[in-house]
Amino acid sequence: MPAVTAKPSQDFLPIKEIRDGVVVLKDGSLRMVLITSSLNFALKSQDEQTALLFQYQNFLNSLDFHIQIFTQSRKLDIRPYINLLEDRMKEQTNELIKIQTKEYIEFIKSFTEATNIMAKSFFVVVPYSPPVYLNRSGFVSKLFRKKQEVAEEIKSFEENKTQLEQRGSVVEQGLSPLGIRVVALGTEELVELYYKLFNPGERDVPTLDAQAYGPLR
């Protein structure tokens, strides 16, 4: 019986590459992922809630392209915080404070083990599909295609990226009146995000935080 060769997981993903902060899919379309801050709608007054709903409705109606809103929930990893407290405890010379710090660490550990504390991240996925042109193949075009295809591919990517960034700016301007901060993920953050999505049991990757990034470029 012939041996079965397992296919790499990349063969089952729609992603071709992640480049310059842009996700390039195998069908040629592009995606920009924006991480957003959140707001506590329940704590707003009735008038504020009504105003927010009206602004959000206006934002959706102003779009002439589709977007995807995605929420990621992961169990909060407090290990870095615990490690920080343990390092501070070792450096502490006051015995009373050292004992109190140790008791606080034990309290945090027991509390988080008994309570399912989740960290939530919010994203907006902005798509762009480049226009498709008819391929006019002739002898001359075939002759020079190999020499030109690299330069044309780079030029095409930059042009499509510009269109995608304009859409990202539209989303940012639409959500800003709601008090929602929007930041475009770079290449490293996108790799981190997709790694988390396809490796949900892995906890060694830090959680993305909108406050950690600069303004949308």
Backbone hydrogen bonds, N-H to C=O, Kabsch-Sander energy under -0.5 kcal/mol:
donor,donor_aa,acceptor,acceptor_aa,energy
5,T,3,A,-0.6
6,A,4,V,-0.6
11,D,8,P,-1.7
12,F,9,S,-1.6
13,L,10,Q,-1.0
16,K,24,V,-2.9
17,E,24,V,-1.8
19,R,22,V,-2.9
22,V,19,R,-1.4
23,V,31,R,-2.8
24,V,17,E,-3.0
24,V,22,V,-0.6
25,L,23,V,-0.6
25,L,29,S,-2.7
26,K,14,P,-2.8
28,G,25,L,-1.8
30,L,128,Y,-3.3
31,R,23,V,-1.8
32,M,126,V,-2.7
34,L,32,M,-0.5
34,L,124,V,-2.8
35,I,183,V,-2.9
36,T,122,F,-2.7
37,S,181,R,-2.1
41,F,39,L,-1.2
43,L,40,N,-0.8
44,K,41,F,-1.4
49,Q,45,S,-2.7
50,T,46,Q,-2.1
51,A,47,D,-2.3
52,L,48,E,-2.4
53,L,49,Q,-2.4
54,F,50,T,-2.1
55,Q,51,A,-2.4
56,Y,52,L,-2.6
57,Q,53,L,-2.2
58,N,54,F,-2.2
59,F,55,Q,-2.1
60,L,56,Y,-2.3
61,N,57,Q,-2.4
62,S,58,N,-1.4
63,L,59,F,-0.6
63,L,60,L,-0.9
68,Q,125,V,-1.9
70,F,68,Q,-0.5
70,F,123,F,-2.7
72,Q,121,S,-3.0
73,S,71,T,-0.5
74,R,119,A,-2.4
76,L,117,I,-2.9
78,I,76,L,-0.8
82,I,78,I,-2.6
83,N,79,R,-2.8
84,L,80,P,-2.0
85,L,81,Y,-2.2
86,E,82,I,-2.5
87,D,83,N,-2.1
88,R,84,L,-2.2
89,M,85,L,-2.3
90,K,86,E,-1.9
91,E,87,D,-1.5
92,Q,88,R,-0.9
92,Q,89,M,-0.5
95,E,93,T,-0.6
98,K,94,N,-2.2
99,I,95,E,-2.3
100,Q,96,L,-2.4
101,T,97,I,-2.6
102,K,98,K,-2.1
103,E,99,I,-2.3
104,Y,100,Q,-2.1
105,I,101,T,-2.3
106,E,102,K,-2.1
107,F,103,E,-2.1
108,I,104,Y,-2.5
109,K,105,I,-2.4
110,S,106,E,-2.4
111,F,107,F,-2.5
112,T,108,I,-2.4
113,E,109,K,-1.7
114,A,110,S,-1.6
115,T,111,F,-1.6
117,I,115,T,-1.4
118,M,116,N,-0.5
119,A,74,R,-3.9
120,K,118,M,-0.5
121,S,72,Q,-2.5
122,F,36,T,-0.7
123,F,70,F,-3.1
124,V,34,L,-2.7
125,V,68,Q,-3.4
126,V,32,M,-3.4
126,V,124,V,-0.6
128,Y,30,L,-2.0
133,Y,131,P,-0.5
136,R,134,L,-0.9
137,S,135,N,-1.2
138,G,136,R,-0.5
142,K,138,G,-2.3
143,L,139,F,-1.8
144,F,140,V,-1.9
145,R,141,S,-0.9
146,K,142,K,-0.6
148,Q,144,F,-1.5
149,E,145,R,-2.3
152,E,148,Q,-2.7
153,E,149,E,-2.2
154,I,150,V,-2.1
155,K,151,A,-2.4
156,S,152,E,-2.8
157,F,153,E,-2.3
158,E,154,I,-2.2
159,E,155,K,-2.2
160,N,156,S,-2.5
161,K,157,F,-2.6
162,T,158,E,-2.0
163,Q,159,E,-1.7
164,L,160,N,-2.2
165,E,161,K,-2.7
166,Q,162,T,-1.9
167,R,163,Q,-1.6
168,G,164,L,-2.1
169,S,165,E,-2.1
170,V,166,Q,-1.7
171,V,167,R,-2.0
172,E,168,G,-2.3
173,Q,169,S,-2.6
174,G,170,V,-1.8
175,L,171,V,-2.0
176,S,172,E,-1.8
178,L,175,L,-1.2
179,G,176,S,-2.1
180,I,175,L,-1.6
181,R,179,G,-0.5
183,V,35,I,-2.4
185,L,33,V,-2.5
190,L,186,G,-2.3
191,V,187,T,-2.4
192,E,188,E,-2.2
193,L,189,E,-2.4
194,Y,190,L,-2.6
195,Y,191,V,-2.1
196,K,192,E,-2.1
197,L,193,L,-2.0
198,F,194,Y,-2.0
199,N,195,Y,-0.8
202,E,199,N,-1.7
212,A,209,D,-1.7
213,Y,210,A,-1.1
216,L,182,V,-0.7
